[in-house]
Structures are given as C-alpha cells and as structure tokens.
Amino acid sequence: MTSAAKLLLGCIADDYTGASDLANTLTRAGLRTVQTIGVPASDLALPEVDAVVVSLKSRSIEASLAVTRSRAAETWLRGRGASHILFKICSTFDSTDAGNIGPVMDALRADSKDSIVLVTPAFPETGRTVYQGNLFVGPVPLNESPLKDHPLNPMHDSNLVRVLARQSKTRVGLVDLATLARGADAVRAKLADLVSGGVGAAVIDAVFDRDLETIGQVALDHRLSVGASGIGLGLARALVAASRAKPDPKGATRVTPVGGPAACLAGSCSQATLRQIASAEKVMAVLHLDPERVVAGKDEAQRALAWAKERLAAGPILIASSSTPAEVAALQSRHGRDAAGHAIEQAMADIAEGLVLSGVHRLVVAGGETSGAVVDRLAIPGFLVGAEIAAGVPVLRAVGAGKGEMVLALKSGNFGGPEFFSDALALMP
C-alpha cells in the first residue's frame, strides 16, 4: 500500500477463519481487500487496497490481552486513514460472560469517542438472523442449536442484549426490526433516543440481506461497529453506493497455481466439520488422532507426520483431531479445558509445520482455533483473497511467507457443505 493511500475500511477480527470470512465478503462486494495475520510490520509491502482485515487470535484469550491486541490493531488501521473500524466477531457471538466481545467493544468505543455503537452478528446468507435481539441459527434460537455445545464458548442464551450486557460496562439497548424496516433515518432517530437514555451499545435486528444495507449506511455515520461478516457486507455496499469505493472489475485476486502435495487438517468439533470428515473418508486417506496421546506429548504428532509422508505422493490426505461434544467434554474433565485445547492446537501446528517442510504448499484447515495455531506457526504475515470455496471461505494466497509460495483455506467449523474438503482442493491449484 502506498503511503498516500487511505483505507476506506479497517477491520479487526477476533480469529483467523472469521477474518477470512470477512475478507471474502468484502472482496465479493467489490472492495480490494487484504487479510493480515496480526498487526502488520511497518515494512510489510501491501498492494493498494480499500480494506484491510487484521486477524487476531483473541476470541478465547484473557480479556485484558484481547483488549490490548485489538487496540494495537485499531491504532495501525487509524494510522492508515481508516475512518471506520469494524470489530469482527463470530456470527454465533462466541463469548463467555467474562468476554471478550464486551471488553473489546468498550475499549474501542472509548477510543473512537462514539456515543453509541451498532452491534449485530446477523448474516442471513449463512443462516444467522437476529429478531427482537435474539440470535437464530437457521430456524432455531442459538441456545437450542448444536452451537450450544461449543467446547470453548458454549452459548446458552440467545438474547444478545442480555449476553452483551453481562460483558460490557455500558448499557445495552435494542433497535428492533420494525424500526429498521422504516429505513436509515428511523434507525438514526432510535439511536438518538437510546443515547439520551444512557445507552452506549445497540443490538440491531436483521433478518434479510436488505437489512444489512440499511445497517451499513447508518454504521458509517460512526467510527466503530461490531458484528459478523454480514455487517461487513452492509458497510461495503454502503461505501460503493456512496461512490466512496469503486467495485473491482477483476473481482477476487487470481491465485497462481503452486502445485505439489496437498493436505487437510481438521480441529473443529462442530457437527458440520464431523460430517465433512466422514465425507472426505470416501475420497482420501484420513487419520484420526488419539486425543489422549496428543495430550501426553509429541509422539502422536510425529506418528501423524510419518503416516502422511507415506501417502502424500498418492494424493491429498486429511488429519483430524475432531471429536464429538461428549468426547471433548470427557477429555476436558480429565485434563482441564485449557490444557487439552492447547495441546491439540499445538499438535496440529506441529503437524502443519512438518507437512510444509515435507513439500506441502496447499493446505486446508478447519476450525478457528486450529487455523490460528497453524498460521502462527507457519509465520504467514498476510493473504491476498482469491476465489470463494463456500459462503464465507475463500482461497488465500500467502503474502510475505518465509516458507515459499503457499495457498490455504481457513474454515470456521460450521461453514461449508458436506464435500467441503474436496471442493476446497479443487479450487487450490
């Protein structure tokens, strides 16, 4: 990016797969977008772009550390001219009552000096809608969906006004669908009423794609918004509609083929990923890690690498640490949630590093925490966004990677169809 160029939109994502989802959404909407891993170094060469998505691994860490990292990302983005910052969170609002959505939102709002911030994880295209402040996954409330069993951030309350109020120091209000349906000026009037009542954050309903466009238009009145990729879509469309951005006629960045062996790693325990692994077993070699051996030490990762090296020449392989919710709960009860999760993440990172050293430069990773561990270990500073594999999941070409040319796909656990791994590899030449 040239020193004279100014960002139209700066984004801070709380995990790597969510960042890829957002970067993909912005690219489809016409914004030239780069995803970085962490706050970029001052000497990282970036092309001229409209938006930068800074990927953090801050969703499940200690809240004060998440705040520090998010504020550092905000400083970098503001320094490059970004007048609006989107704090990108999961479309299922993954967080505990201790945070990290509320604490990070409070800090960024204080920095922005906004009187109120709009908040919505809605993304109707992916089945996430908000009505009367309640988050729905498809036809059911969040707390009745399979996502209630998330191993790190189980969600047992679908009412986001309550969920956010338990985390935030500010009062939380609601902009309901009836208000939103009356248009941008009605939303602005409602926000003014909420501010006069001492409210500093407003969850806003969204059920249809057109709702996101209204939200994006209003959000650009402010310096900060909070939400999933749906609000990113609204912001991008509002920027294009206001002629502040010109849609890129070339679309997504064309990914130059890298060739060679390909591998998939699955760390998510979502039902979607478990189904995808079962489907992959029909077309490629699959190894299921023994979680007890993973927690015990490095031997299981070494066994997986030895297994992979014997098979890579024959075609793509998949290595999975994924387990059912009951198996995850049992493992956590024996070893502790944090210890078990850390051991599995590091094992997958060890395996990814070993695969790359063995000549793998096409890598598909399923699971937000797993993707974060893998990309950190491979020390990839950023990505150009390529073709869309599935809703919210693009092909990513590494920028500035020390281990050579690489093409990756980073998938949130719940995203993609049953044939996701095969679909991804078909678009990763």
C-alpha positions as CSV (number, residue, x, y, z in Angstrom):
1,M,0.0,0.0,0.0
2,T,1.4,3.4,-0.9
3,S,1.9,5.9,1.8
4,A,-0.6,8.2,0.2
5,A,-3.4,5.6,0.0
6,K,-6.0,5.7,2.7
7,L,-8.2,2.8,3.8
8,L,-11.9,3.1,3.4
9,L,-12.5,0.4,6.0
10,G,-10.4,-1.1,8.7
11,C,-11.4,-4.4,10.3
12,I,-10.2,-6.2,13.4
13,A,-11.2,-9.9,13.5
14,D,-11.1,-12.0,16.7
15,D,-10.0,-15.2,14.9
16,Y,-8.4,-16.1,11.6
17,T,-11.2,-18.0,10.0
18,G,-13.6,-15.2,10.8
19,A,-11.1,-12.8,9.2
20,S,-11.1,-14.9,6.0
21,D,-14.9,-15.0,6.0
22,L,-15.0,-11.2,6.3
23,A,-12.2,-10.6,3.7
24,N,-14.1,-12.9,1.3
25,T,-17.3,-11.0,1.9
26,L,-15.7,-7.6,1.3
27,T,-14.0,-8.9,-1.9
28,R,-17.3,-10.2,-3.3
29,A,-18.9,-6.8,-2.6
30,G,-16.2,-5.1,-4.7
31,L,-13.6,-3.9,-2.2
32,R,-9.9,-4.6,-2.8
33,T,-9.1,-6.4,0.4
34,V,-6.0,-7.9,2.1
35,Q,-6.1,-10.0,5.3
36,T,-3.1,-9.7,7.6
37,I,-2.1,-12.1,10.4
38,G,-1.6,-9.9,13.4
39,V,-0.8,-6.2,13.3
40,P,1.4,-5.8,10.2
41,A,5.0,-4.8,10.5
42,S,5.8,-1.4,9.2
43,D,7.9,-2.8,6.3
44,L,5.3,-5.3,5.1
45,A,4.6,-4.5,1.4
46,L,0.9,-4.4,0.7
47,P,-0.8,-3.6,-2.6
48,E,-3.1,-0.6,-2.8
49,V,-6.4,-1.7,-1.3
50,D,-9.7,-0.4,0.0
51,A,-9.9,-2.6,3.2
52,V,-7.5,-4.4,5.5
53,V,-8.7,-7.1,7.8
54,V,-6.3,-7.6,10.7
55,S,-6.6,-11.1,12.0
56,L,-6.1,-11.6,15.7
57,K,-6.4,-14.8,17.8
58,S,-8.2,-13.1,20.6
59,R,-11.6,-14.7,20.9
60,S,-10.8,-17.0,23.8
61,I,-7.7,-15.5,25.5
62,E,-7.7,-13.4,28.7
63,A,-9.9,-10.3,28.2
64,S,-7.3,-7.7,29.0
65,L,-4.9,-9.2,26.5
66,A,-7.6,-9.2,23.8
67,V,-8.2,-5.5,24.5
68,T,-4.5,-4.7,24.2
69,R,-4.1,-6.5,20.9
70,S,-7.3,-5.1,19.5
71,R,-6.3,-1.5,20.4
72,A,-2.9,-2.0,18.7
73,A,-4.7,-3.1,15.6
74,E,-7.0,-0.1,15.8
75,T,-4.0,2.2,16.1
76,W,-2.4,0.7,13.0
77,L,-5.6,1.0,10.9
78,R,-6.4,4.5,12.0
79,G,-2.9,5.5,11.1
80,R,-3.6,4.4,7.6
81,G,-6.6,6.6,7.3
82,A,-9.4,4.2,8.3
83,S,-12.3,6.4,9.4
84,H,-14.5,3.4,10.3
85,I,-13.4,0.3,12.2
86,L,-15.4,-2.9,12.2
87,F,-14.7,-5.2,15.2
88,K,-15.5,-8.5,13.5
89,I,-16.9,-11.2,15.8
90,C,-18.3,-14.7,15.3
91,S,-21.8,-14.9,13.8
92,T,-22.7,-17.1,16.8
93,F,-21.5,-14.4,19.2
94,D,-19.0,-16.8,20.7
95,S,-18.0,-15.5,24.1
96,T,-18.4,-16.1,27.8
97,D,-19.8,-13.7,30.4
98,A,-16.2,-12.5,31.0
99,G,-15.8,-11.5,27.4
100,N,-14.2,-11.0,25.1
101,I,-16.7,-9.1,22.9
102,G,-17.9,-6.7,25.6
103,P,-14.5,-5.6,26.9
104,V,-13.0,-5.1,23.5
105,M,-16.1,-3.2,22.3
106,D,-15.9,-0.9,25.4
107,A,-12.2,-0.1,24.8
108,L,-12.6,0.5,21.0
109,R,-15.7,2.6,21.7
110,A,-13.8,4.7,24.2
111,D,-11.0,5.2,21.7
112,S,-13.4,6.1,18.9
113,K,-15.4,8.5,21.2
114,D,-18.7,7.3,19.6
115,S,-21.7,7.9,21.8
116,I,-23.2,4.6,20.7
117,V,-22.1,1.5,18.7
118,L,-24.3,-0.7,16.5
119,V,-23.9,-4.5,17.2
120,T,-25.2,-7.4,15.1
121,P,-23.8,-10.9,14.2
122,A,-26.6,-11.3,11.7
123,F,-25.6,-12.8,8.3
124,P,-28.8,-14.1,6.6
125,E,-26.8,-15.7,3.8
126,T,-25.3,-18.2,6.3
127,G,-28.5,-18.7,8.3
128,R,-27.7,-16.2,11.1
129,T,-30.5,-13.8,11.8
130,V,-31.4,-11.6,14.8
131,Y,-35.0,-10.8,15.7
132,Q,-36.1,-8.9,18.9
133,G,-32.5,-9.2,19.9
134,N,-32.4,-13.0,19.8
135,L,-29.9,-14.8,17.6
136,F,-31.2,-17.6,15.4
137,V,-29.2,-20.3,13.7
138,G,-31.4,-21.3,10.8
139,P,-34.9,-21.8,12.3
140,V,-33.9,-22.3,16.0
141,P,-32.6,-19.9,18.7
142,L,-28.9,-20.1,19.4
143,N,-29.3,-21.8,22.7
144,E,-31.3,-24.7,21.1
145,S,-28.8,-25.2,18.2
146,P,-25.8,-27.5,18.2
147,L,-23.6,-24.5,18.9
148,K,-24.7,-24.5,22.5
149,D,-22.1,-27.3,22.9
150,H,-19.1,-25.2,21.7
151,P,-16.1,-26.6,23.6
152,L,-14.6,-23.2,24.5
153,N,-17.6,-20.8,24.4
154,P,-20.8,-22.7,24.9
155,M,-23.8,-20.4,24.2
156,H,-26.8,-21.0,26.4
157,D,-28.6,-17.7,25.9
158,S,-29.9,-16.5,22.6
159,N,-30.8,-13.0,23.8
160,L,-27.9,-10.8,22.7
161,V,-29.0,-7.8,24.7
162,R,-28.6,-9.9,27.9
163,V,-25.4,-11.6,26.7
164,L,-23.7,-8.4,25.8
165,A,-24.9,-6.6,29.0
166,R,-23.2,-9.2,31.1
167,Q,-19.9,-8.5,29.4
168,S,-20.0,-4.7,28.9
169,K,-19.7,-1.8,31.2
170,T,-22.1,0.2,29.1
171,R,-25.9,-0.1,28.9
172,V,-27.1,-2.1,26.0
173,G,-30.3,-1.4,24.1
174,L,-32.2,-2.8,21.0
175,V,-33.1,-1.5,17.6
176,D,-35.9,-3.8,16.5
177,L,-36.9,-5.0,13.1
178,A,-39.9,-2.7,12.9
179,T,-37.7,0.3,13.3
180,L,-35.2,-1.0,10.9
181,A,-37.9,-1.6,8.3
182,R,-38.7,2.1,8.3
183,G,-35.3,3.0,7.0
184,A,-32.0,4.6,7.9
185,D,-33.5,7.8,9.3
186,A,-35.8,5.8,11.7
187,V,-32.7,3.9,12.9
188,R,-30.8,7.1,13.5
189,A,-33.7,8.6,15.5
190,K,-33.9,5.4,17.6
191,L,-30.2,5.6,18.3
192,A,-30.5,9.2,19.4
193,D,-33.3,8.2,21.8
194,L,-31.1,5.4,23.2
195,V,-28.2,7.7,23.7
196,S,-30.4,10.2,25.6
197,G,-31.3,7.3,27.9
198,G,-27.7,6.5,28.6
199,V,-27.4,3.5,26.3
200,G,-23.9,3.1,24.7
201,A,-24.4,-0.1,22.6
202,A,-27.4,-1.2,20.5
203,V,-28.0,-4.7,19.2
204,I,-29.9,-4.3,15.9
205,D,-32.2,-6.9,14.4
206,A,-31.5,-8.2,10.8
207,V,-33.4,-10.9,9.0
208,F,-32.9,-10.1,5.3
209,D,-29.9,-9.0,3.2
210,R,-31.5,-5.6,2.6
211,D,-31.5,-5.1,6.4
212,L,-27.7,-5.2,6.3
213,E,-27.6,-2.4,3.7
214,T,-29.6,-0.1,5.9
215,I,-27.4,-1.0,8.9
216,G,-24.2,-0.4,6.9
217,Q,-25.5,3.0,5.8
218,V,-26.2,4.0,9.4
219,A,-23.0,2.5,10.8
220,L,-20.9,4.7,8.5
221,D,-22.2,7.7,10.5
222,H,-20.0,6.4,13.3
223,R,-16.4,5.4,13.8
224,L,-17.0,1.9,15.1
225,S,-19.3,-1.0,14.6
226,V,-19.4,-4.6,16.0
227,G,-20.6,-7.7,14.2
228,A,-20.0,-10.6,11.9
229,S,-19.4,-10.6,8.1
230,G,-23.0,-9.5,7.5
231,I,-22.4,-6.0,8.8
232,G,-19.2,-6.0,6.7
233,L,-21.3,-6.7,3.6
234,G,-23.6,-3.8,4.6
235,L,-20.6,-1.4,5.1
236,A,-19.1,-2.4,1.8
237,R,-22.3,-1.9,-0.1
238,A,-22.8,1.4,1.6
239,L,-19.3,2.6,0.5
240,V,-20.0,1.5,-3.1
241,A,-23.4,3.2,-3.1
242,A,-21.9,6.4,-1.8
243,S,-19.3,6.2,-4.6
244,R,-16.5,6.1,-2.0
245,A,-15.4,2.8,-3.4
246,K,-15.5,1.5,-7.0
247,P,-16.2,-2.2,-7.4
248,D,-13.1,-4.0,-8.6
249,P,-13.9,-5.2,-12.1
250,K,-11.4,-8.0,-11.8
251,G,-13.2,-9.5,-8.8
252,A,-11.2,-11.7,-6.5
253,T,-7.4,-12.0,-6.8
254,R,-6.4,-14.7,-9.2
255,V,-4.4,-17.3,-7.4
256,T,-1.3,-18.5,-9.3
257,P,-1.0,-22.3,-9.1
258,V,1.6,-23.7,-6.7
259,G,1.1,-27.4,-7.3
260,G,2.6,-30.2,-5.3
261,P,1.1,-32.3,-2.5
262,A,-2.0,-31.1,-0.6
263,A,-3.2,-31.8,2.9
264,C,-6.2,-31.0,5.1
265,L,-6.2,-30.5,8.9
266,A,-9.4,-30.6,10.9
267,G,-9.6,-29.4,14.5
268,S,-13.2,-28.3,14.8
269,C,-15.7,-30.4,16.7
270,S,-18.7,-28.9,15.0
271,Q,-21.3,-31.2,13.5
272,A,-20.7,-29.7,10.1
273,T,-17.0,-30.5,10.3
274,L,-17.6,-34.0,11.6
275,R,-19.9,-34.6,8.5
276,Q,-17.2,-33.2,6.2
277,I,-14.6,-35.5,7.6
278,A,-16.9,-38.5,7.1
279,S,-17.4,-37.5,3.5
280,A,-13.7,-37.0,2.9
281,E,-13.0,-40.5,4.1
282,K,-14.7,-41.7,0.9
283,V,-12.1,-40.0,-1.4
284,M,-8.9,-39.5,0.5
285,A,-6.8,-41.1,3.3
286,V,-7.9,-39.9,6.7
287,L,-6.1,-40.2,10.1
288,H,-7.9,-39.6,13.4
289,L,-5.6,-38.5,16.1
290,D,-5.8,-40.2,19.6
291,P,-6.6,-37.2,21.9
292,E,-5.1,-38.9,24.9
293,R,-1.8,-39.4,23.1
294,V,-1.9,-35.8,21.9
295,V,-2.2,-34.5,25.5
296,A,0.5,-36.9,26.6
297,G,3.2,-35.5,24.4
298,K,4.7,-35.1,20.9
299,D,4.6,-38.7,19.8
300,E,1.2,-38.6,18.3
301,A,2.1,-35.6,16.0
302,Q,5.2,-37.5,14.9
303,R,3.1,-40.6,14.2
304,A,0.8,-38.5,12.1
305,L,3.6,-37.0,10.1
306,A,5.1,-40.4,9.4
307,W,1.7,-41.6,8.3
308,A,1.3,-38.5,6.0
309,K,4.7,-38.8,4.3
310,E,3.9,-42.3,3.2
311,R,0.7,-41.2,1.5
312,L,1.2,-37.6,0.1
313,A,2.6,-38.7,-3.2
314,A,-0.6,-40.7,-3.8
315,G,-3.0,-37.7,-3.3
316,P,-4.5,-35.4,-0.7
317,I,-4.6,-36.6,2.9
318,L,-6.6,-35.4,6.0
319,I,-5.5,-35.5,9.6
320,A,-8.3,-34.8,12.2
321,S,-8.3,-34.1,15.9
322,S,-12.0,-33.5,15.8
323,S,-14.2,-35.3,18.3
324,T,-17.9,-35.4,19.3
325,P,-19.0,-32.9,22.0
326,A,-19.2,-35.8,24.6
327,E,-15.7,-36.9,23.8
328,V,-14.4,-33.4,24.1
329,A,-16.2,-32.9,27.4
330,A,-14.6,-36.1,28.8
331,L,-11.1,-35.1,27.6
332,Q,-11.5,-31.7,29.3
333,S,-12.8,-33.2,32.5
334,R,-9.6,-35.4,32.7
335,H,-7.0,-32.8,31.7
336,G,-8.7,-29.4,32.0
337,R,-10.2,-27.4,29.2
338,D,-7.3,-25.0,28.6
339,A,-4.6,-27.7,28.8
340,A,-6.5,-30.1,26.5
341,G,-7.3,-27.4,24.0
342,H,-3.7,-26.0,24.0
343,A,-2.2,-29.5,23.5
344,I,-4.4,-30.2,20.5
345,E,-3.8,-26.8,18.9
346,Q,0.0,-27.2,19.2
347,A,-0.1,-30.8,17.9
348,M,-1.9,-29.5,14.8
349,A,0.6,-26.7,14.4
350,D,3.4,-29.2,14.7
351,I,1.8,-31.4,12.0
352,A,1.3,-28.4,9.7
353,E,4.9,-27.3,10.0
354,G,6.1,-30.8,9.3
355,L,3.8,-31.1,6.3
356,V,5.1,-27.8,4.8
357,L,8.7,-29.0,5.4
358,S,7.8,-32.1,3.5
359,G,6.7,-30.1,0.5
360,V,3.0,-29.4,1.1
361,H,2.1,-25.9,-0.1
362,R,-1.6,-26.4,-0.4
363,L,-3.2,-26.6,3.0
364,V,-6.9,-26.7,4.1
365,V,-7.5,-26.1,7.8
366,A,-10.9,-26.5,9.5
367,G,-11.6,-24.8,12.9
368,G,-10.9,-21.3,14.1
369,E,-8.5,-22.1,17.0
370,T,-6.7,-24.7,14.8
371,S,-6.3,-22.2,12.0
372,G,-4.9,-19.6,14.3
373,A,-2.3,-22.1,15.7
374,V,-1.3,-23.3,12.2
375,V,-0.9,-19.8,10.7
376,D,1.0,-18.6,13.7
377,R,3.4,-21.5,13.5
378,L,3.9,-21.0,9.7
379,A,4.6,-17.3,10.3
380,I,2.5,-16.1,7.4
381,P,2.1,-12.3,7.7
382,G,-0.9,-11.8,5.3
383,F,-3.0,-13.1,2.5
384,L,-4.5,-12.0,-0.8
385,V,-8.1,-13.1,-1.2
386,G,-9.0,-15.4,-4.1
387,A,-12.0,-17.4,-5.2
388,E,-14.8,-18.4,-2.9
389,I,-14.9,-22.0,-1.9
390,A,-18.1,-21.9,0.1
391,A,-20.0,-19.0,1.7
392,G,-17.5,-17.2,3.9
393,V,-14.5,-19.3,2.9
394,P,-12.1,-18.0,0.2
395,V,-8.9,-19.4,-1.3
396,L,-6.0,-17.4,0.3
397,R,-2.6,-16.8,-1.2
398,A,0.2,-16.2,1.3
399,V,1.9,-12.8,1.2
400,G,5.5,-12.5,2.6
401,A,5.7,-16.1,3.8
402,G,9.2,-17.2,4.6
403,K,8.5,-20.9,3.7
404,G,7.7,-20.2,0.0
405,E,4.6,-19.9,-2.1
406,M,1.5,-21.2,-0.3
407,V,-2.2,-21.4,-0.9
408,L,-4.5,-22.0,2.0
409,A,-8.2,-22.2,3.0
410,L,-9.1,-21.4,6.6
411,K,-12.6,-22.6,7.5
412,S,-14.7,-21.8,10.5
413,G,-16.1,-25.1,11.9
414,N,-19.7,-24.5,11.0
415,F,-19.1,-23.4,7.4
416,G,-19.1,-25.3,4.1
417,G,-21.1,-28.2,2.7
418,P,-20.5,-31.9,3.1
419,E,-17.9,-32.1,0.4
420,F,-16.0,-29.1,1.6
421,F,-12.5,-30.6,1.7
422,S,-12.8,-31.8,-1.9
423,D,-14.4,-28.6,-3.0
424,A,-11.5,-26.6,-1.5
425,L,-8.8,-28.6,-3.1
426,A,-10.4,-28.4,-6.5
427,L,-10.0,-24.5,-6.3
428,M,-6.5,-24.6,-4.9
429,P,-4.3,-25.4,-8.0
